[in-house]
Amino acid sequence: MNSKNKKNIFKELLGYVIVALIAALISIGLRIFVIEPFIVPTPSMSPTLLVSDRVIVNKLQYKFRQVQRGDIVAIYSPLEKKNLVNG
């Protein structure tokens, strides 16, 4: 391999690394500020949501409108030190 081929391979690998880092930063940002997955821990929402059902919570929704009847809300419980899903 000559030095030109090595430079081309390095540039291509660097491009892949940059794309992977950007994708990771976008997904982390979305997870922190926009959406978050939850697992339903108790049967309190049965039959609508069952134990171990998975839901994705929109964190921005209630910055633009009030909570309405029938909404499912995920909260952090400081007493139990975990996230809860309530409806």
Secondary structure as a PSIPRED ss2 file (coil, helix, strand):
# PSIPRED VFORMAT (PSIPRED V4.0)

   1 M C   1.000  0.000  0.000
   2 N C   1.000  0.000  0.000
   3 S H   0.000  1.000  0.000
   4 K H   0.000  1.000  0.000
   5 N H   0.000  1.000  0.000
   6 K H   0.000  1.000  0.000
   7 K H   0.000  1.000  0.000
   8 N H   0.000  1.000  0.000
   9 I H   0.000  1.000  0.000
  10 F H   0.000  1.000  0.000
  11 K H   0.000  1.000  0.000
  12 E H   0.000  1.000  0.000
  13 L H   0.000  1.000  0.000
  14 L H   0.000  1.000  0.000
  15 G H   0.000  1.000  0.000
  16 Y H   0.000  1.000  0.000
  17 V H   0.000  1.000  0.000
  18 I H   0.000  1.000  0.000
  19 V H   0.000  1.000  0.000
  20 A H   0.000  1.000  0.000
  21 L H   0.000  1.000  0.000
  22 I H   0.000  1.000  0.000
  23 A H   0.000  1.000  0.000
  24 A H   0.000  1.000  0.000
  25 L H   0.000  1.000  0.000
  26 I H   0.000  1.000  0.000
  27 S H   0.000  1.000  0.000
  28 I H   0.000  1.000  0.000
  29 G H   0.000  1.000  0.000
  30 L H   0.000  1.000  0.000
  31 R H   0.000  1.000  0.000
  32 I H   0.000  1.000  0.000
  33 F H   0.000  1.000  0.000
  34 V C   1.000  0.000  0.000
  35 I E   0.000  0.000  1.000
  36 E E   0.000  0.000  1.000
  37 P E   0.000  0.000  1.000
  38 F E   0.000  0.000  1.000
  39 I E   0.000  0.000  1.000
  40 V C   1.000  0.000  0.000
  41 P C   1.000  0.000  0.000
  42 T C   1.000  0.000  0.000
  43 P H   0.000  1.000  0.000
  44 S H   0.000  1.000  0.000
  45 M H   0.000  1.000  0.000
  46 S C   1.000  0.000  0.000
  47 P C   1.000  0.000  0.000
  48 T C   1.000  0.000  0.000
  49 L C   1.000  0.000  0.000
  50 L C   1.000  0.000  0.000
  51 V C   1.000  0.000  0.000
  52 S C   1.000  0.000  0.000
  53 D C   1.000  0.000  0.000
  54 R E   0.000  0.000  1.000
  55 V E   0.000  0.000  1.000
  56 I E   0.000  0.000  1.000
  57 V E   0.000  0.000  1.000
  58 N E   0.000  0.000  1.000
  59 K C   1.000  0.000  0.000
  60 L C   1.000  0.000  0.000
  61 Q H   0.000  1.000  0.000
  62 Y H   0.000  1.000  0.000
  63 K H   0.000  1.000  0.000
  64 F H   0.000  1.000  0.000
  65 R C   1.000  0.000  0.000
  66 Q C   1.000  0.000  0.000
  67 V C   1.000  0.000  0.000
  68 Q C   1.000  0.000  0.000
  69 R C   1.000  0.000  0.000
  70 G C   1.000  0.000  0.000
  71 D C   1.000  0.000  0.000
  72 I C   1.000  0.000  0.000
  73 V E   0.000  0.000  1.000
  74 A E   0.000  0.000  1.000
  75 I E   0.000  0.000  1.000
  76 Y E   0.000  0.000  1.000
  77 S E   0.000  0.000  1.000
  78 P C   1.000  0.000  0.000
  79 L C   1.000  0.000  0.000
  80 E C   1.000  0.000  0.000
  81 K C   1.000  0.000  0.000
  82 K E   0.000  0.000  1.000
  83 N E   0.000  0.000  1.000
  84 L E   0.000  0.000  1.000
  85 V E   0.000  0.000  1.000
  86 N E   0.000  0.000  1.000
  87 G C   1.000  0.000  0.000
